Amino acid sequence: MGERKGDLLIEAEGLSHAYMLDTPLEVQAISDIDIAVHRGEIVGVIGHTGSGKSTAIQHFNGLLRAHGGTMRVLGQDLRDPKVDVKAIRRRVGLVFQQPEAQLFERYVGDDVAFGPRNLKLSKEEVRARVRRAMQAVDLGFEEFKDRMTFTLSGGEKRRAALAGVLALEPEVLVLDEPTAGLDPVGRAHLLRRILALHESGVTLVLISHNMEELAQLCDYIYVIADGRTVMDGPPAAIFGQAEKLRELHLDVPTVTEVINRLEEMGLVETETTIFTVEQAVQALAGLLAGGTNGKL
């Protein structure tokens, strides 16, 4: 990707956190996390289950307080007790894994309006924000505002929960496994809305086990293992280290695995890492046309 551009919005250096600190039950969840997020980026965070990635991202809007290291968000040190964490949370939205379980209002419109109402905004501004947020996730305002939340499909619940965060109009949106548990149609629909949010100017952080999604969407990726950042770089640099990822119990995108197998069989020779279907189609088309001498 070259030099990363844009203002530095989130910076974690040597970040550490322990649950049940200073008790016999203390558990060190993360010990040395380095992550940077620049304005306008889509940043991916990957790691095996229990690696500490979800704990790490909960520091990005002050939901958890760092016990060691540096945690700066929007130019402010979140370890400073004088920092207005509520103001940070309005600017950095965090959507948990399976957020539909957190829908608690009876009607969709009321659930999406919960955040703006707590900002003491006028009724007109709350309504306008709810309308914009619901439209952003493709839930028509008039059609869905009076729908009972329990009647929504799984994908609709996921989008309604996302709308509730978007109604706060954050600059940064952190999504923990946003497509987990969705069927292919629901997954594709949600990914389109996520891309549209990015195109509208929202900086995104995605935590996912789906390597195809990360390869398609991300500008930069961090790999976490045992509570530490162990790899970082653009997708080509990360997925070009398939063996190291396997050692960390992680996969590469399926298309990367296929190309790697073809190379092992001596059928192709790759000059760059191929990690999206579009790249593979373009490269294989050139190969079949006979113009690349077996090189992709």
C-alpha positions in Angstrom: 0.0 0.0 0.0 3.0 2.3 0.4 3.1 5.0 3.0 -0.1 5.3 5.0 -1.8 8.6 4.7 -4.4 10.5 6.6 -4.6 11.7 10.2 -3.7 9.2 12.8 -7.0 8.6 14.6 -6.2 5.6 16.8 -2.8 4.6 18.1 -2.1 1.7 20.5 1.5 1.0 21.5 2.5 -1.7 23.9 -1.1 -1.9 25.0 -1.8 -4.3 27.8 -4.9 -5.3 29.8 -5.7 -7.9 32.5 -9.1 -9.0 33.7 -9.6 -9.2 37.4 -6.5 -7.2 37.9 -4.7 -7.6 41.3 -6.8 -10.6 42.3 -6.1 -14.3 42.5 -8.2 -14.7 39.3 -6.2 -12.2 37.3 -5.9 -13.1 33.6 -3.6 -11.3 31.2 -5.7 -10.8 28.1 -3.3 -8.7 26.0 0.3 -7.7 26.7 1.9 -5.9 23.7 -0.6 -4.6 21.2 0.5 -2.2 18.5 -2.3 -0.9 16.1 -2.6 2.3 14.2 -5.7 3.5 12.3 -5.4 6.4 9.9 -8.4 8.5 8.6 -10.0 7.0 5.5 -8.6 3.5 6.0 -10.3 0.1 6.4 -8.1 -1.7 8.9 -8.4 -5.4 9.5 -7.6 -7.2 12.8 -7.3 -11.0 12.7 -6.3 -13.6 15.2 -7.2 -17.1 16.4 -10.0 -17.4 19.0 -8.7 -16.2 22.3 -5.9 -14.2 20.8 -7.0 -11.0 22.4 -8.3 -9.0 19.4 -11.8 -8.3 20.9 -10.2 -7.1 24.1 -7.8 -4.9 22.2 -10.5 -3.1 20.2 -12.6 -2.4 23.3 -9.9 0.1 24.2 -10.5 2.1 21.0 -13.5 4.0 22.5 -12.6 3.7 26.2 -14.9 0.8 27.0 -11.8 -0.8 28.6 -9.0 1.1 30.2 -5.4 0.2 29.4 -3.3 -1.1 32.2 0.0 -0.5 30.3 1.3 1.0 27.2 -0.2 3.9 25.2 -3.8 4.3 23.9 -4.4 7.5 22.0 -7.7 8.1 20.2 -8.5 11.3 18.3 -5.4 12.9 19.7 -6.3 12.2 23.4 -4.6 9.9 25.8 -7.4 7.5 27.1 -5.3 6.6 30.1 -5.8 10.2 31.3 -8.7 10.2 33.8 -9.6 13.8 32.7 -10.5 12.7 29.2 -14.2 12.8 28.4 -14.7 9.2 27.4 -18.4 9.7 26.6 -17.4 12.2 23.9 -14.9 9.7 22.5 -17.6 7.1 22.3 -19.8 9.4 20.3 -17.0 9.7 17.7 -15.8 6.1 17.7 -18.6 3.6 17.4 -18.2 0.0 18.4 -20.5 -2.8 17.2 -20.0 -6.0 19.1 -20.1 -9.5 17.7 -23.7 -10.6 17.1 -25.0 -7.1 18.1 -28.6 -8.1 17.4 -28.7 -9.7 20.8 -28.3 -6.2 22.2 -31.5 -4.8 20.6 -33.6 -3.9 23.7 -36.4 -1.5 22.5 -39.7 -2.9 21.3 -39.7 -0.9 18.0 -36.8 -0.5 15.5 -37.1 3.2 15.4 -36.9 3.6 19.2 -33.8 1.3 19.3 -32.0 3.4 16.7 -33.1 6.6 18.4 -31.7 5.5 21.8 -28.3 7.1 21.4 -29.3 10.4 19.8 -32.0 10.9 22.5 -29.3 10.6 25.2 -27.4 13.4 23.5 -30.3 15.7 24.4 -31.0 16.5 20.7 -34.2 18.0 19.5 -37.0 15.6 18.4 -36.5 16.9 14.8 -32.7 16.1 14.9 -33.2 12.7 16.5 -35.8 11.8 13.8 -33.4 13.1 11.1 -30.5 11.0 12.5 -32.6 7.9 12.8 -33.8 8.3 9.2 -30.3 8.8 7.9 -28.9 5.8 9.9 -31.6 3.4 8.8 -31.3 4.4 5.2 -27.5 3.9 5.4 -28.1 0.2 6.3 -30.9 -0.2 3.8 -33.7 -0.3 6.3 -36.4 2.0 4.9 -37.5 4.5 7.6 -41.2 4.4 6.9 -41.2 0.6 6.5 -39.2 -0.4 9.5 -39.4 2.4 12.2 -42.6 0.9 13.7 -41.6 -2.8 13.2 -41.1 -4.8 16.4 -37.5 -5.8 16.7 -38.3 -9.5 17.4 -40.0 -9.8 13.9 -36.8 -8.9 12.0 -34.7 -11.5 10.2 -31.1 -12.1 11.4 -29.6 -9.9 8.8 -32.2 -7.1 9.5 -31.4 -7.3 13.2 -27.7 -7.0 12.4 -28.4 -3.9 10.3 -30.7 -2.4 12.9 -28.0 -2.7 15.6 -25.5 -1.1 13.2 -28.0 1.8 12.6 -28.2 2.4 16.3 -24.4 3.1 16.3 -24.5 5.1 13.1 -27.2 7.4 14.5 -24.4 8.8 16.7 -22.6 9.8 13.5 -19.2 8.4 14.4 -16.0 9.2 12.6 -14.7 5.7 13.2 -16.7 2.5 13.2 -15.2 -0.6 14.8 -17.0 -3.8 13.8 -16.3 -7.1 15.6 -17.1 -10.1 13.3 -19.9 -8.1 11.5 -20.9 -10.9 9.1 -20.6 -13.9 11.5 -23.6 -16.2 11.4 -25.2 -14.6 8.4 -26.2 -16.5 5.3 -24.4 -15.6 2.0 -27.1 -13.2 0.9 -27.2 -11.4 4.2 -23.4 -11.3 4.3 -23.2 -9.8 0.9 -25.9 -7.3 1.7 -24.2 -6.1 4.9 -20.8 -5.9 3.2 -22.2 -3.6 0.5 -23.6 -1.3 3.2 -20.2 -1.4 5.1 -18.4 -0.3 1.9 -21.0 2.4 1.3 -20.3 3.7 4.8 -16.6 3.9 4.0 -17.3 5.7 0.8 -19.3 8.3 2.8 -16.2 9.1 4.8 -16.3 6.7 7.8 -13.0 5.1 8.8 -13.5 1.4 9.5 -11.8 -1.2 11.7 -12.9 -4.8 11.0 -12.3 -7.8 13.2 -13.0 -11.0 11.2 -12.1 -14.6 10.7 -13.2 -14.4 7.1 -10.0 -13.9 5.1 -11.9 -13.3 1.8 -13.7 -10.3 3.3 -10.5 -8.8 4.7 -8.6 -9.4 1.5 -11.4 -7.7 -0.4 -11.9 -4.7 1.9 -8.8 -3.9 3.9 -6.0 -1.4 3.2 -3.9 -2.7 6.2 -4.1 -5.7 8.4 -2.8 -6.5 11.9 -2.4 -10.1 13.2 -2.7 -10.8 16.9 -1.5 -13.9 18.7 -1.3 -14.6 22.4 -2.2 -11.0 23.3 0.5 -9.5 21.0 0.7 -7.9 17.6 2.9 -10.4 15.6 2.4 -9.2 12.0 1.2 -6.1 10.2 1.1 -4.8 6.7 -1.0 -4.5 3.6 -3.0 -7.6 2.5 -0.4 -8.7 -0.1 2.3 -8.7 2.6 0.2 -10.6 5.1 -1.3 -13.2 2.8 2.1 -13.7 1.1 3.2 -15.4 4.4 0.9 -18.4 4.2 3.2 -20.7 6.2 3.5 -18.2 9.1 -0.3 -17.7 9.2 -0.8 -21.5 9.3 1.6 -21.6 12.3 -0.8 -19.1 14.0 -3.8 -21.3 13.1 -5.0 -18.8 10.5 -5.9 -19.3 6.9 -5.2 -17.4 3.7 -8.0 -16.5 1.2 -9.1 -19.6 -0.7 -8.0 -18.1 -4.0 -4.5 -17.6 -2.5 -4.4 -21.2 -1.4 -5.4 -22.3 -4.9 -2.7 -20.2 -6.6 -0.1 -21.5 -4.1 -1.0 -25.1 -4.9 -0.8 -24.4 -8.7 2.7 -22.9 -8.1 3.8 -25.9 -6.0 2.7 -28.2 -8.9 4.8 -26.1 -11.3 1.9 -25.0 -13.4 2.3 -21.3 -12.7 4.9 -18.9 -11.3 3.7 -16.0 -9.2 5.5 -12.7 -9.1 3.1 -11.1 -6.6 0.7 -12.4 -4.0 -2.8 -13.0 -5.4 -5.4 -12.6 -2.7 -8.7 -11.7 -4.4 -10.8 -13.5 -7.0 -10.6 -10.4 -9.3 -6.8 -10.6 -9.3 -6.8 -14.3 -10.0 -9.2 -14.0 -12.9 -7.1 -11.3 -14.5 -3.9 -13.2 -14.0 -5.3 -16.5 -15.3 -6.9 -14.9 -18.3 -3.5 -13.6 -19.3 -1.9 -17.0 -18.7 -4.6 -18.8 -20.8 -4.1 -16.3 -23.6 -0.5 -17.4 -23.7 1.0 -14.0 -23.0 2.6 -14.6 -19.6 4.7 -17.8 -20.1 3.2 -19.3 -17.0 3.9 -16.3 -14.9 1.1 -14.6 -13.0 
